[in-house]
Each structure stands twice: as structure tokens, then as C-alpha cells.
Amino acid sequence: MKVYESLFKQHINQSLGDVFAHFYPINGDYAAPFRNIGSLTSEGLNSWEFNQPRFLQKYPVGNVAKLKNYLNYTFVRLVELEQGAAGQYFKVSADGEWICFNTGLQDPHGSDLLAVFQKYQPRPNAPARVVPDWVFKGCFSPNKQLYRDHFGTSVPDIAWYSKDSRDFIFDLNYELESEVFEHLFDRAKERAGLPNADDEVVRNYLKGALANLKPKIRRNYKVAIPVYYVEEKRMQLLLPFASASVAGEYSCFLVERDDTHQLYRLKTIFDLDQAYFSARLLTRPDKDWLNP
């Protein structure tokens, strides 16, 4: 299978030759096809919207940025997996005109939602131009007639990200790195409510936040949230810490397990929207704190 950069066009300068499919707008609304998908999911459409005012400014209601991000990076992972197991993660119709993949989402009845696409058909006498190879036709459960007409009873596998159970929990036998390096200062000032603090204040705040994390994890293992960090194509963990200036707001340390030194190394700090995007690829995160 061809390796695509993304499921749908991500930015104005992206070549359509690197895009898998075109999602036709509905009445000029390019987010409408994605809202339709969201409405089919067991979680419901509202679960794909942001809740906090600061994120609603960035992701307005109706944009369903959570869902678009989830679908795109799920697709990218499936393309990666398909390279080593052809036909396992994408199913193509016998005539080669249709293709589908498993979104990993389910409808309210517990049936898989399968994204279905038809091969792009240029209009007669249309000038030659670069276009995506496929056109989105909808999400269907395996028992829907349209799906069975093109793919029979075969269902593609869902994406997976790790088969090592250690990637999903924080090993309390390991230490948590506490040395705050330069990269974290700017991140902390931007994302932890310390925009005007000097470096020493930031250092002490972060060290205190790190020191409090292991006792919290001992009492509630769900504090550490497993994520697949797309940029590095590896499993890591998110550890939350409270904003220094805004009650009820959190940021997250991104840490990576180092088995050689039995240590979790600090990688960066995520804002809640970034944290949710990474975590949602694996599961719908607990709303106790990861609820942007």
C-alpha cells in the first residue's frame, strides 16, 4: 500500500498526492462529514468537543478537532502496520474500486465503525490535476448492506501501538527524573501558569510537582496515562501537574521509560489538548484530570 502523509488535507500547502482521501463538505461545511462520524460513535458527538474556554478559543464548537486528530493518526498508524501485513488493516473490494479501514471506534450497539472510501473518479474531459486517490463515503458497521456488498464479511483489524504491558503503567520500582533541563523552562512558563516567573521559581515549582507524583501514582495508578507519541513513534507516559496560577487547570510531563537505568526520563511538557490528542489514540482518557 502507498504510504500517505495523512488521511485528509492538513494544511493549504500540502500536496494532494500525499493525502489519502477527499472528504466532501456538506453545504460548504468541511467539518460536517466528521461531525457525522462523531454522531455515530458510542461516546456521542459532544464527547469530541473541547470543554474548557481556553481550548474553545482554539477549537470552536463544531470543529471536532479531537475526532479529526484521532482519525488522522489512527490512519497513519494503520498505514505503518499495513506495510508489514498487507491486507490485514485495509480491505479492498474485489473490483479494486473500494477500500476501508477500522477506525477503532464503535457505535452505541458495540459494532465496529469502518471508514469506507471509493476510488476517485475524475469528471469526463476534466483537466489533469493532482487529487487524492479516494473519496470518503461514510462510516458503516460490518452488517450494513453497503459494506457487505463491497467487502463481504471480512473486517480489517484495529490499530495497535504496543504489545508490552509495561508500556501502559508506571513502574514504581523505577525512579522519576527530577533534573529540570533548559527546554522545560519555556514550556513550563507557557503551559503551567508561570509566564513571568524567573528560572529559579520555575525550577523549584517543577521539582515540587515531580516529587509529588510518585505518591499520587502509588494511590491511583490511573494518574499515569499511557500515550503513543506520534512524532517519535513510541509509547510514553503522561503525568499531570497543577497549574501554578489557575485553579483546576493542569499540564502534563511527558516521560519515557529507560530500562537500562531504571528511570523515567523527562521529555517535555504538554498542554492538555496535546495530551488528549496523544492519549486518545489508545483509549478515551479518564475525565478526572485529562478533560480539556
TIGU-328458 format. One record per residue (C-alpha): x, y, z; residue number from 1. Coordinates in Angstrom, 2 decimals. Layout:
N
+---------+---------+---------+-----+
:       x :       y :       z : pos :
+---------+---------+---------+-----+
:       X :       Y :       Z : NUM :
...
+---------+---------+---------+-----+
//
This chain:
292
+---------+---------+---------+-----+
:       x :       y :       z : pos :
+---------+---------+---------+-----+
:    0.00 :    0.00 :    0.00 :   1 :
:    1.16 :    3.51 :   -0.78 :   2 :
:    2.45 :    5.48 :    2.21 :   3 :
:    0.41 :    8.65 :    2.68 :   4 :
:    1.24 :   11.63 :    4.87 :   5 :
:   -2.30 :   11.99 :    6.16 :   6 :
:   -5.88 :   10.80 :    5.87 :   7 :
:   -7.16 :   14.20 :    4.70 :   8 :
:   -5.59 :   17.50 :    3.76 :   9 :
:   -3.89 :   19.06 :    6.80 :  10 :
:   -2.82 :   22.46 :    5.51 :  11 :
:   -3.14 :   24.63 :    2.45 :  12 :
:    0.33 :   23.87 :    1.08 :  13 :
:    0.11 :   20.09 :    1.40 :  14 :
:    0.19 :   18.24 :   -1.91 :  15 :
:   -2.99 :   16.29 :   -2.57 :  16 :
:   -0.79 :   13.48 :   -3.86 :  17 :
:    0.24 :   12.86 :   -0.25 :  18 :
:   -3.36 :   12.78 :    1.00 :  19 :
:   -5.35 :    9.53 :    1.13 :  20 :
:   -8.88 :   10.82 :    0.63 :  21 :
:  -11.10 :   13.79 :   -0.06 :  22 :
:  -13.89 :   14.49 :    2.43 :  23 :
:  -16.54 :   16.44 :    0.54 :  24 :
:  -18.02 :   19.33 :    2.53 :  25 :
:  -21.72 :   19.39 :    3.25 :  26 :
:  -23.28 :   22.73 :    2.29 :  27 :
:  -19.80 :   24.23 :    2.31 :  28 :
:  -19.02 :   22.92 :    5.81 :  29 :
:  -15.78 :   20.90 :    5.77 :  30 :
:  -16.23 :   19.72 :    9.35 :  31 :
:  -19.70 :   18.28 :    8.70 :  32 :
:  -18.51 :   14.83 :    7.49 :  33 :
:  -16.51 :   14.47 :   10.70 :  34 :
:  -19.44 :   15.54 :   12.88 :  35 :
:  -21.49 :   12.86 :   11.13 :  36 :
:  -18.88 :   10.29 :   12.15 :  37 :
:  -18.86 :   11.61 :   15.71 :  38 :
:  -22.63 :   11.28 :   15.95 :  39 :
:  -22.34 :    7.57 :   15.10 :  40 :
:  -19.90 :    6.78 :   17.91 :  41 :
:  -20.85 :    5.24 :   21.23 :  42 :
:  -19.40 :    8.30 :   23.01 :  43 :
:  -21.66 :   10.67 :   21.07 :  44 :
:  -20.83 :   13.85 :   19.19 :  45 :
:  -20.41 :   16.06 :   22.28 :  46 :
:  -17.54 :   13.93 :   23.58 :  47 :
:  -15.43 :   15.08 :   20.62 :  48 :
:  -15.71 :   18.76 :   21.52 :  49 :
:  -13.45 :   20.67 :   23.89 :  50 :
:  -14.89 :   21.89 :   27.18 :  51 :
:  -12.52 :   24.44 :   28.68 :  52 :
:  -12.94 :   28.05 :   27.46 :  53 :
:   -9.23 :   28.45 :   26.64 :  54 :
:   -9.40 :   25.49 :   24.25 :  55 :
:  -12.72 :   26.53 :   22.75 :  56 :
:  -10.99 :   29.66 :   21.51 :  57 :
:   -8.56 :   27.44 :   19.62 :  58 :
:  -11.02 :   24.68 :   18.66 :  59 :
:  -14.53 :   26.18 :   18.22 :  60 :
:  -17.64 :   24.04 :   18.76 :  61 :
:  -18.39 :   22.10 :   15.61 :  62 :
:  -14.75 :   21.73 :   14.62 :  63 :
:  -14.46 :   18.28 :   16.32 :  64 :
:  -10.68 :   18.62 :   16.35 :  65 :
:  -10.38 :   15.69 :   18.79 :  66 :
:  -12.05 :   13.36 :   16.31 :  67 :
:  -10.16 :   14.62 :   13.26 :  68 :
:   -6.86 :   14.21 :   15.06 :  69 :
:   -7.83 :   10.72 :   16.24 :  70 :
:   -8.88 :    9.58 :   12.77 :  71 :
:   -5.83 :   11.01 :   11.05 :  72 :
:   -3.23 :    9.50 :   13.38 :  73 :
:   -5.10 :    6.20 :   13.61 :  74 :
:   -4.94 :    6.09 :    9.82 :  75 :
:   -1.21 :    6.94 :    9.80 :  76 :
:   -0.54 :    4.11 :   12.26 :  77 :
:   -2.61 :    1.67 :   10.20 :  78 :
:   -0.64 :    2.56 :    7.07 :  79 :
:    2.55 :    1.85 :    9.01 :  80 :
:    1.23 :   -1.53 :   10.21 :  81 :
:   -0.05 :   -2.43 :    6.74 :  82 :
:    3.49 :   -2.27 :    5.34 :  83 :
:    4.35 :   -5.42 :    7.29 :  84 :
:    0.98 :   -7.19 :    6.98 :  85 :
:   -0.65 :   -6.45 :    3.64 :  86 :
:   -4.42 :   -6.83 :    3.67 :  87 :
:   -4.72 :   -7.03 :    7.44 :  88 :
:   -5.50 :   -3.40 :    8.21 :  89 :
:   -7.04 :   -2.23 :    4.93 :  90 :
:   -9.58 :   -4.21 :    2.92 :  91 :
:  -10.02 :   -3.60 :   -0.80 :  92 :
:  -13.08 :   -4.68 :   -2.77 :  93 :
:  -12.71 :   -7.38 :   -5.42 :  94 :
:  -13.02 :   -4.80 :   -8.20 :  95 :
:  -10.43 :   -2.52 :   -6.59 :  96 :
:  -12.87 :    0.40 :   -6.52 :  97 :
:  -13.48 :    0.49 :   -2.77 :  98 :
:  -11.27 :    0.43 :    0.32 :  99 :
:  -11.92 :    0.55 :    4.06 : 100 :
:  -10.19 :    0.58 :    7.43 : 101 :
:  -11.31 :    0.06 :   11.01 : 102 :
:  -11.50 :    3.35 :   12.91 : 103 :
:  -11.23 :    1.55 :   16.24 : 104 :
:  -14.45 :    3.31 :   17.27 : 105 :
:  -17.77 :    1.61 :   17.90 : 106 :
:  -21.41 :    2.58 :   17.55 : 107 :
:  -23.84 :    2.54 :   20.53 : 108 :
:  -24.56 :   -1.13 :   19.84 : 109 :
:  -20.91 :   -2.16 :   20.15 : 110 :
:  -20.34 :   -2.68 :   16.41 : 111 :
:  -17.10 :   -1.53 :   14.79 : 112 :
:  -17.24 :    1.63 :   12.70 : 113 :
:  -15.46 :    1.08 :    9.39 : 114 :
:  -14.44 :    4.06 :    7.27 : 115 :
:  -15.32 :    3.35 :    3.64 : 116 :
:  -13.88 :    5.08 :    0.55 : 117 :
:  -14.47 :    4.88 :   -3.19 : 118 :
:  -11.76 :    5.39 :   -5.78 : 119 :
:  -11.68 :    8.96 :   -7.05 : 120 :
:  -13.40 :    9.25 :  -10.43 : 121 :
:  -12.42 :   12.36 :  -12.44 : 122 :
:  -15.15 :   14.05 :  -14.40 : 123 :
:  -15.19 :   13.38 :  -18.15 : 124 :
:  -12.89 :   15.78 :  -20.01 : 125 :
:  -11.71 :   17.34 :  -16.76 : 126 :
:   -8.16 :   18.75 :  -16.93 : 127 :
:   -5.47 :   16.58 :  -15.39 : 128 :
:   -4.61 :   17.59 :  -11.81 : 129 :
:   -3.29 :   16.06 :   -8.62 : 130 :
:   -6.09 :   14.66 :   -6.46 : 131 :
:   -6.39 :   12.19 :   -3.57 : 132 :
:   -6.76 :    8.57 :   -4.60 : 133 :
:  -10.00 :    8.04 :   -2.65 : 134 :
:  -13.24 :    9.77 :   -1.65 : 135 :
:  -14.86 :    9.27 :    1.76 : 136 :
:  -18.29 :    7.63 :    1.55 : 137 :
:  -19.14 :    7.17 :    5.21 : 138 :
:  -18.66 :    5.00 :    8.29 : 139 :
:  -20.56 :    1.73 :    8.44 : 140 :
:  -20.85 :   -1.24 :   10.76 : 141 :
:  -19.96 :   -4.63 :    9.21 : 142 :
:  -23.62 :   -5.66 :    8.94 : 143 :
:  -24.65 :   -2.71 :    6.75 : 144 :
:  -25.58 :   -3.66 :    3.21 : 145 :
:  -23.22 :   -1.19 :    1.52 : 146 :
:  -20.30 :   -2.62 :    3.46 : 147 :
:  -21.23 :   -6.25 :    2.73 : 148 :
:  -21.82 :   -5.51 :   -0.96 : 149 :
:  -18.19 :   -4.42 :   -1.35 : 150 :
:  -16.26 :   -6.28 :    1.36 : 151 :
:  -18.38 :   -9.27 :    2.36 : 152 :
:  -17.95 :  -10.34 :    5.97 : 153 :
:  -14.21 :   -9.60 :    6.23 : 154 :
:  -13.34 :   -6.88 :    8.75 : 155 :
:   -9.92 :   -5.17 :    8.95 : 156 :
:   -8.00 :   -5.18 :   12.25 : 157 :
:   -7.83 :   -2.17 :   14.54 : 158 :
:   -4.58 :   -0.28 :   15.13 : 159 :
:   -2.31 :   -1.34 :   17.98 : 160 :
:    0.58 :    0.59 :   19.46 : 161 :
:    2.41 :   -1.73 :   21.87 : 162 :
:    2.28 :   -5.36 :   22.93 : 163 :
:    4.46 :   -4.76 :   26.00 : 164 :
:    2.24 :   -4.42 :   29.08 : 165 :
:    4.95 :   -2.39 :   30.81 : 166 :
:    4.27 :    0.48 :   28.42 : 167 :
:    0.83 :    1.05 :   29.95 : 168 :
:    1.68 :    1.52 :   33.62 : 169 :
:    4.22 :    3.42 :   35.72 : 170 :
:    6.72 :    1.02 :   37.30 : 171 :
:    7.05 :    2.22 :   40.89 : 172 :
:   10.41 :    0.45 :   41.16 : 173 :
:   11.83 :    2.99 :   38.72 : 174 :
:   12.94 :    6.49 :   39.66 : 175 :
:   11.41 :    9.62 :   38.14 : 176 :
:   13.99 :   12.01 :   36.76 : 177 :
:   13.93 :   15.28 :   38.67 : 178 :
:   16.66 :   17.25 :   36.94 : 179 :
:   14.87 :   20.09 :   35.16 : 180 :
:   16.64 :   20.87 :   31.89 : 181 :
:   16.57 :   24.08 :   29.89 : 182 :
:   13.89 :   23.03 :   27.41 : 183 :
:   11.33 :   22.65 :   30.20 : 184 :
:   11.59 :   26.22 :   31.44 : 185 :
:    9.96 :   27.83 :   28.41 : 186 :
:    7.37 :   25.07 :   28.28 : 187 :
:    6.56 :   25.49 :   31.97 : 188 :
:    6.23 :   29.24 :   31.68 : 189 :
:    3.91 :   28.87 :   28.72 : 190 :
:    1.80 :   25.96 :   29.95 : 191 :
:    1.97 :   25.83 :   33.75 : 192 :
:    0.83 :   29.32 :   34.64 : 193 :
:    4.30 :   30.82 :   35.18 : 194 :
:    4.65 :   33.30 :   32.31 : 195 :
:    6.64 :   35.91 :   34.22 : 196 :
:    8.50 :   33.78 :   36.76 : 197 :
:   12.27 :   33.64 :   36.83 : 198 :
:   14.10 :   30.37 :   36.24 : 199 :
:   14.70 :   29.61 :   39.91 : 200 :
:   10.99 :   29.86 :   40.71 : 201 :
:   10.16 :   27.63 :   37.76 : 202 :
:   12.82 :   25.09 :   38.78 : 203 :
:   11.52 :   24.85 :   42.35 : 204 :
:    7.91 :   24.57 :   41.19 : 205 :
:    8.67 :   21.76 :   38.74 : 206 :
:   10.81 :   19.87 :   41.24 : 207 :
:    7.96 :   20.04 :   43.75 : 208 :
:    5.47 :   18.82 :   41.16 : 209 :
:    7.73 :   15.90 :   40.24 : 210 :
:    8.30 :   14.95 :   43.90 : 211 :
:    4.53 :   14.72 :   44.46 : 212 :
:    3.84 :   12.43 :   41.52 : 213 :
:    5.05 :    9.03 :   42.72 : 214 :
:    2.99 :    9.18 :   45.95 : 215 :
:   -0.06 :   10.00 :   43.82 : 216 :
:    0.62 :    7.10 :   41.44 : 217 :
:    1.01 :    4.70 :   44.39 : 218 :
:   -2.54 :    5.58 :   45.42 : 219 :
:   -4.04 :    5.69 :   41.93 : 220 :
:   -2.24 :    4.01 :   39.03 : 221 :
:   -4.53 :    5.81 :   36.54 : 222 :
:   -2.70 :    9.06 :   37.30 : 223 :
:   -0.08 :    7.93 :   34.75 : 224 :
:   -1.71 :    7.85 :   31.33 : 225 :
:   -0.13 :    5.83 :   28.50 : 226 :
:    0.22 :    7.60 :   25.17 : 227 :
:    1.57 :    6.88 :   21.75 : 228 :
:    3.69 :    9.90 :   20.90 : 229 :
:    3.23 :   10.12 :   17.13 : 230 :
:    6.23 :   12.34 :   16.47 : 231 :
:    8.62 :    9.77 :   17.98 : 232 :
:    6.56 :    6.65 :   17.16 : 233 :
:    6.88 :    5.20 :   20.64 : 234 :
:    4.95 :    4.64 :   23.83 : 235 :
:    5.41 :    7.10 :   26.68 : 236 :
:    3.51 :    8.22 :   29.79 : 237 :
:    1.77 :   11.45 :   30.74 : 238 :
:    1.98 :   12.62 :   34.36 : 239 :
:   -0.29 :   15.54 :   35.37 : 240 :
:    0.59 :   18.51 :   37.50 : 241 :
:   -1.49 :   21.50 :   38.53 : 242 :
:   -1.14 :   24.99 :   37.11 : 243 :
:    0.72 :   27.40 :   39.37 : 244 :
:   -1.78 :   30.20 :   38.84 : 245 :
:   -5.13 :   28.86 :   37.62 : 246 :
:   -7.16 :   26.59 :   39.90 : 247 :
:   -8.35 :   23.38 :   38.27 : 248 :
:   -6.03 :   23.60 :   35.25 : 249 :
:   -3.33 :   21.04 :   34.56 : 250 :
:   -0.35 :   20.42 :   32.34 : 251 :
:    1.47 :   17.13 :   31.85 : 252 :
:    5.01 :   15.87 :   31.98 : 253 :
:    5.79 :   13.51 :   29.12 : 254 :
:    8.17 :   10.79 :   30.36 : 255 :
:    9.87 :    7.81 :   28.75 : 256 :
:   10.94 :    4.60 :   30.44 : 257 :
:   14.69 :    3.91 :   30.46 : 258 :
:   15.16 :    0.24 :   31.35 : 259 :
:   18.95 :    0.47 :   31.37 : 260 :
:   18.96 :    2.97 :   34.23 : 261 :
:   15.54 :    2.00 :   35.69 : 262 :
:   14.40 :    5.55 :   35.30 : 263 :
:   11.62 :    7.60 :   33.72 : 264 :
:   13.23 :   10.41 :   31.76 : 265 :
:   11.59 :   13.80 :   31.33 : 266 :
:   10.95 :   14.59 :   27.67 : 267 :
:    8.78 :   17.71 :   27.60 : 268 :
:    5.62 :   19.34 :   28.95 : 269 :
:    2.29 :   19.03 :   27.15 : 270 :
:   -0.73 :   21.26 :   27.35 : 271 :
:   -3.99 :   19.38 :   27.90 : 272 :
:   -5.04 :   19.49 :   24.26 : 273 :
:   -1.76 :   17.91 :   23.14 : 274 :
:   -2.03 :   15.39 :   25.96 : 275 :
:   -5.55 :   14.40 :   24.96 : 276 :
:   -4.65 :   14.03 :   21.29 : 277 :
:   -1.83 :   11.62 :   22.14 : 278 :
:   -3.76 :    9.66 :   24.78 : 279 :
:   -6.96 :    9.26 :   22.74 : 280 :
:   -5.21 :    7.05 :   20.21 : 281 :
:   -5.11 :    4.33 :   22.87 : 282 :
:   -8.30 :    4.89 :   24.82 : 283 :
:  -10.77 :    7.53 :   25.88 : 284 :
:   -8.95 :    9.13 :   28.85 : 285 :
:  -10.39 :    9.37 :   32.34 : 286 :
:  -12.11 :   12.73 :   32.89 : 287 :
:  -10.66 :   13.10 :   36.37 : 288 :
:   -7.97 :   15.37 :   35.00 : 289 :
:   -7.47 :   14.87 :   31.27 : 290 :
:  -10.62 :   16.68 :   30.23 : 291 :
:   -9.76 :   19.65 :   28.04 : 292 :
+---------+---------+---------+-----+
//
